[in-house]
């Protein structure tokens, strides 16, 4: 029956995964509205239990994933190409970086660039640190970069590597179930595999919905600052509809047009904002501070990778680090498949080093410039960022309160709103593409399917955002913590499955080849960006 329905609608997808995910999404949204208190109580209780009792599991797990990726990149397996042994990258390095970064945490950097450092500066995670002191500033940068550096990109990189390997070397479909093929065999294509894929669709939709909700609040805050637009749900619904419309247009044009060019343009604009803050602020202070912050991050990296707040037991880690890891995990199928989709032809070593090192380096610079500038405003210029952002709990308005201390605040804030809009558009359109791939099993599908998922993301975000009481974003955040746990456990199987399959690779896969992927003496061609 589902097959006939799919054919009648002209869909090119797995009907069980597609209709199962749609039905579950509708059921959840309806229940969230009709039974808000009950849904909140159930998911709130489960998420609180996970944060309290399994925080150590997340901390140790993500650190284990990072160690595994470093090992596999530096081992002989790092020479294996994600595709045929002589395959070439589909995108040039600069375009590849822009696309993976914009779809990954580009939007989150805009939201937390000022908000997280100033929050930890005002309320240090460690009890023996005086708030708003020099030590608090140093600690704030260490924790912020821990949250947005190697560990965050590890959560994206490992699934991305598994998806790319099994899709391009083993010919399996772009589905979460494919990474379990070493364990499930042919059962990957049966009911169990389809259940896993439908669940992955739900997790992706909810994870993206949280981000769209956060972006909507930030855009609303910026418009309120500039033009006095009220901060309420009606305005936020209009903003969600606008971002969803842009995302639908982008995803309809395809990966090599809308998503590619939006991602590139957005990175250029974001770098422009970064340069403006650097030049208009205390430039020498920032140069020295970014270098020092890099050292702080590297010196804190190992201790924080294993820190579980055992002696303080303040609960801080559950509301910050563990929540970040759980939230990021819900993004991992989306970002992982998208990064795999744009990474065909690269070696495992190129993939891991590129996905981990380049975005992390950019994050260090980004948070160094914005975080240190916020400290300078607060400590040396009599600013009131702590009061505006932390005391008054205006996290979405942190960026705009910060920019008010710079020249041309109205113009720069307006440009920042545009950057946020485009960042969230690229996240939404990339997620639509990936969700459709999870259902269809490959990149080729009718445009209307991608458009459908783009609209669905907007509807989910709008519905839950406007639910009464804590049934809004808070309930959705609790939900994705619950949905994230199965994916987190699944990541351990990814590591074992990758090693099992790599051990069966023919010896030719480990031979060194010239950079262009051909045999010595062949004419070298320029790496293009024409797409697959």
Secondary structure, DSSP 4 states (H G I P E B T S, - for coil): -HHHHHHHTT--S-HHHHHHHHHHHHHHHHHHHHTHHHHHHHHHHHHHHHHHHSHHHHHHHHHHHHHHHHHHHHSGGGG-BSSSTT---SS-HHHHHHHHHHHTTHHHHHHHHHHHHHHHHHS-SSTTS-TTSHHHHHHHHHHHHHHHSHHHHHHHHHHHHHHHHHHHTT---SSGGGGGHHHHGGGGGSHHHHHHHHHHHHHHHHHHHHHHHHHHHHHHHHHHHHH----SHHHHHHHHHHHHHHHHHHHHH-IIIIIHHHHHHHHHHHHHHHHHHHHHS-HHHHHHHHHHHHHHHHHHHHHHHH---TTT--SHHIIIIIHHHHHHHHHHHHHHHHHHHT-TT-BHHHHHHIIIIIHHHHHHHHHHHHHHHHHHHHHHS---HIIIIIITT-GGGHHHHHHTTSSSHHHHHHHHHHHHHHHHHHHHHHHHHHHHHHHHSSS---HHHHHHHHHHHHHHHHHHHTSSGGGTHHHHHHHHHHHHHHHHHHHHHHHHHHHHHHTTS-GGGGS---TTSS-TTSPPPPP--S--
